[in-house]
Amino acid sequence: MKKTKIKSIGLIANAEKLSSRALAQKAASLITKAGQKVFTDQSTASFAELSCPQLKDAAALAKKVDLLLVFGGDGTILRVVREINGSKTPILGINAGRLGFLTAVPAQDLPGALQRLWDGEFTLEKRALIDATCERPVNCIESSAFNDVVISRGAISRMIELEVSVNGEIVTCYRCDGLIISTPTGSTAYSLSAGGAIINPSADVVAITPICPHTLSNRSVIVGLDSVISVKVISEKVETTLTTDGQTQINLNAGDVVVMRRSKRVVQLVHLGGSSFFETVRRKLHWSGSNV
């Protein structure tokens, strides 16, 4: 992707992760010393006790700066993506959480990551979003997902039935605990835990992964990212919910149809020189690289 010049950076920290306070403070100091402009949102300024210029929220901050530096875990990135609502401002995540695939930069690598930004040793990666529309006679609901759309059972431990179609052709009717429709970015999240494939973020595909399917032959299905995926709720007596990125939840009824398609919007992530997707996978998943 085309490189861009970074002259101003917005800081967003997860106030629920205490380690992100010191990281935000350190970043503000390093950015200022480098002669660059630093801004933050009101929440982060209060939490990290920063004296730099403040904007109301992440959406306002994204309009002001060339880059958003986000401190937290993957959930923090997902929240920021939702709040900036389609802004093209690129995001770089600094991991103050646990596993973290979206927050790919370890906390101890913060100074080196900033130096690579100043040296122009980075590219921008465009990542796809999925738009989900719940079609029903009244109260049609729309939402977007960066990682995944999940249709699952409620608190009662009973299977649900979901009829899945791709581009108008019925694939199958799953009896399962739920279904994950994942972008390539989200393939290393819930989908991976449910047995889905690890997908390179550059692949134009979507993974449809059942959660605890009743039939053992039901496996994750990979379809093109430009496909239209429809999921019809068949179950009448089991609570069923629709969740996008673990951020929003909607109750579904029997007969509701959830239609998912590629969004016209994208998210831009910063890819630093000297790192790669598979290097991150090996490190995060503790793959040994053994030939045995």
C-alpha positions in Angstrom: 0.0 0.0 0.0 1.0 3.6 -0.5 3.1 5.2 2.3 1.9 8.3 4.0 3.7 10.9 6.1 2.9 10.8 9.8 2.9 14.3 11.4 0.3 14.0 14.1 -0.8 11.1 16.3 -3.9 10.5 18.4 -3.6 8.4 21.5 -6.4 6.2 22.8 -6.0 4.0 25.8 -8.2 1.4 27.4 -8.9 2.7 30.9 -9.7 -0.9 32.1 -6.0 -1.9 31.5 -3.8 -0.1 33.9 -0.7 -0.9 31.9 -1.9 1.2 29.1 -1.6 4.4 31.2 2.2 4.2 31.4 2.3 3.3 27.7 0.2 6.3 26.7 2.4 8.6 28.9 5.6 7.2 27.3 4.2 7.6 23.8 3.2 11.2 24.4 6.7 12.0 25.6 8.5 10.2 22.7 6.2 11.8 20.1 6.8 15.3 21.5 10.6 14.7 21.7 10.5 13.7 18.0 8.9 17.0 17.2 5.6 15.6 16.1 2.1 16.6 17.3 0.2 14.5 19.8 -3.5 14.6 20.6 -5.8 12.5 22.7 -9.5 12.0 23.5 -11.0 13.2 26.7 -11.3 9.8 28.3 -7.6 8.9 27.7 -6.4 12.4 28.8 -8.2 11.9 32.1 -7.1 8.3 32.6 -3.5 8.8 31.7 -3.2 12.4 33.1 -2.1 13.8 29.7 -1.8 17.5 29.1 -1.8 17.4 25.3 -4.6 18.9 23.2 -7.9 16.9 23.7 -10.7 16.0 21.3 -14.2 14.9 22.5 -14.0 11.3 21.4 -12.3 8.8 19.1 -14.4 9.9 16.1 -13.3 13.6 16.5 -9.8 12.5 17.1 -9.7 10.4 13.9 -10.6 13.6 11.9 -7.7 15.6 13.4 -4.7 13.2 13.2 -2.7 11.2 10.7 -2.6 8.1 12.8 -4.4 6.6 15.8 -2.1 4.8 18.3 -4.3 2.5 20.4 -3.2 0.9 23.7 -5.1 -2.1 24.9 -6.1 -5.5 23.5 -8.0 -6.5 20.3 -11.3 -5.6 22.0 -10.0 -2.0 22.3 -9.2 -1.9 18.6 -12.7 -3.3 17.8 -14.3 -0.6 19.9 -12.3 2.2 18.2 -13.1 0.9 14.8 -16.8 1.0 15.7 -16.5 4.5 17.2 -14.6 6.1 14.2 -17.3 4.7 11.9 -15.6 4.3 8.6 -12.8 6.9 9.0 -9.8 6.2 6.8 -7.4 7.3 9.5 -5.0 4.4 10.0 -4.7 2.5 13.3 -1.6 1.0 15.0 -2.3 -1.1 18.1 0.1 -1.4 21.0 -0.6 -4.6 23.0 -1.4 -3.9 26.6 -3.7 -7.0 26.8 -3.2 -10.7 26.4 -3.0 -12.5 23.1 -3.7 -9.6 20.7 -3.5 -10.1 16.9 -4.8 -6.7 16.0 -2.6 -5.0 18.7 0.5 -6.6 17.0 3.2 -4.4 18.6 4.4 -5.6 22.0 4.5 -2.9 24.7 8.3 -3.1 25.0 8.6 -2.4 21.3 6.9 1.0 21.5 10.0 3.1 21.0 11.2 1.1 18.0 7.7 1.2 16.5 7.6 5.0 16.7 11.1 5.2 15.2 9.9 3.1 12.2 7.0 5.5 11.8 9.4 8.5 11.7 11.6 6.6 9.2 8.7 5.8 6.9 9.3 2.0 7.4 5.6 1.1 7.3 2.7 0.5 4.9 -1.0 0.7 5.2 -3.2 -2.4 4.9 -6.8 -2.1 4.0 -8.9 -4.6 6.0 -12.5 -5.5 5.0 -15.6 -5.0 7.1 -18.8 -7.1 6.9 -22.2 -5.4 6.9 -25.0 -7.4 8.5 -28.7 -6.6 8.0 -31.4 -8.4 10.0 -34.4 -8.5 7.6 -37.7 -8.6 9.4 -41.2 -7.2 8.8 -40.5 -4.3 11.2 -37.5 -2.8 12.9 -34.9 -3.8 10.3 -31.5 -3.7 12.0 -28.1 -3.0 10.5 -24.6 -3.4 12.0 -21.0 -3.8 10.8 -18.2 -6.2 11.9 -14.5 -6.0 11.6 -13.8 -9.4 13.1 -17.0 -11.4 12.9 -20.8 -11.7 13.0 -22.0 -14.4 15.4 -25.4 -15.9 15.6 -25.8 -18.1 18.7 -28.1 -19.6 21.3 -28.9 -17.8 24.5 -28.4 -18.8 28.1 -30.4 -22.1 27.8 -28.1 -24.9 26.6 -30.2 -26.1 23.6 -29.1 -26.3 20.0 -30.5 -23.8 17.5 -31.3 -24.5 13.8 -29.9 -22.1 11.2 -30.4 -22.3 7.4 -27.4 -20.9 5.5 -27.5 -19.8 1.9 -24.7 -18.3 -0.2 -25.6 -16.2 -3.3 -29.2 -17.6 -3.1 -28.1 -21.2 -3.0 -28.9 -23.2 0.2 -25.7 -24.6 1.7 -27.2 -26.6 4.6 -29.3 -26.3 7.8 -27.0 -26.4 10.8 -28.0 -27.7 14.2 -25.4 -26.2 16.5 -24.7 -23.8 19.3 -24.1 -21.0 16.8 -22.5 -19.8 13.7 -19.5 -17.5 13.1 -19.2 -15.5 9.9 -15.6 -14.2 10.0 -13.5 -11.8 7.9 -9.9 -12.7 7.2 -8.9 -10.4 10.1 -11.3 -12.2 12.4 -10.1 -15.7 11.5 -7.6 -15.6 14.4 -10.4 -14.7 16.9 -13.5 -16.6 17.9 -13.5 -18.6 14.6 -10.1 -20.0 15.4 -11.3 -21.2 18.8 -14.3 -22.9 17.1 -11.9 -24.8 14.7 -11.9 -22.4 11.8 -9.0 -21.9 9.5 -6.3 -19.3 9.9 -6.7 -16.9 6.9 -4.1 -14.5 5.6 -5.6 -11.0 5.9 -4.9 -10.3 2.3 -7.2 -13.1 1.1 -10.6 -12.0 -0.2 -12.7 -14.6 1.6 -15.1 -15.1 4.4 -15.2 -18.1 6.8 -18.5 -19.7 7.9 -17.7 -21.7 11.0 -20.3 -23.6 13.1 -20.0 -23.7 16.8 -20.3 -27.2 18.2 -22.3 -28.6 15.3 -24.4 -31.8 15.9 -23.1 -33.4 12.7 -19.3 -34.0 12.8 -19.0 -33.6 9.1 -20.0 -29.9 9.4 -16.8 -28.0 9.0 -15.8 -24.4 8.4 -16.7 -23.3 4.8 -14.7 -20.7 2.9 -16.5 -18.5 0.4 -15.6 -15.3 -1.6 -15.6 -12.0 0.2 -18.0 -10.6 -2.4 -20.6 -13.4 -1.7 -23.9 -12.6 -0.1 -24.5 -14.9 2.9 -28.0 -15.3 4.3 -28.8 -17.1 7.6 -32.4 -17.8 8.5 -33.4 -18.6 12.0 -35.4 -21.8 12.1 -35.6 -22.4 15.8 -38.8 -21.2 17.4 -38.4 -22.0 21.1 -34.7 -21.3 21.7 -33.4 -17.8 22.4 -31.1 -16.7 19.5 -28.9 -13.6 19.3 -26.9 -11.7 16.8 -23.5 -10.3 17.9 -21.1 -8.2 15.9 -17.5 -8.0 17.1 -18.6 -8.9 20.6 -19.7 -5.2 20.9 -23.4 -5.2 20.1 -26.1 -7.8 20.6 -29.5 -8.1 19.0 -32.2 -10.7 19.8 -33.5 -12.7 16.8 -36.9 -14.4 16.3 -37.8 -17.4 14.3 -38.1 -16.5 10.6 -35.6 -13.6 10.8 -33.0 -13.6 8.1 -29.6 -12.1 8.6 -27.9 -11.0 5.3 -24.2 -10.4 5.3 -22.1 -8.8 2.5 -18.8 -7.0 2.1 -19.0 -3.4 3.3 -18.1 -0.5 1.1 -16.0 0.8 4.1 -12.6 -0.5 5.1 -10.3 -0.2 8.1 -6.7 0.9 7.6 -4.1 -0.8 9.8 -0.4 0.2 10.0 2.0 -2.6 9.0 5.5 -1.9 10.3 8.6 -3.0 8.4 10.3 -6.1 9.7 7.1 -7.8 10.8 4.7 -10.2 9.0 1.4 -11.9 9.6 2.9 -15.4 9.9 5.6 -14.1 12.2 2.8 -12.8 14.4 0.9 -16.1 14.3 4.1 -18.1 15.2 4.8 -15.8 18.2 1.2 -15.4 19.4 0.3 -19.1 19.1 3.7 -20.3 20.3 4.4 -22.4 17.2 7.8 -24.1 17.5 8.6 -24.3 13.8 9.7 -27.9 14.3 10.1 -30.0 11.2 8.9 -33.1 13.0 
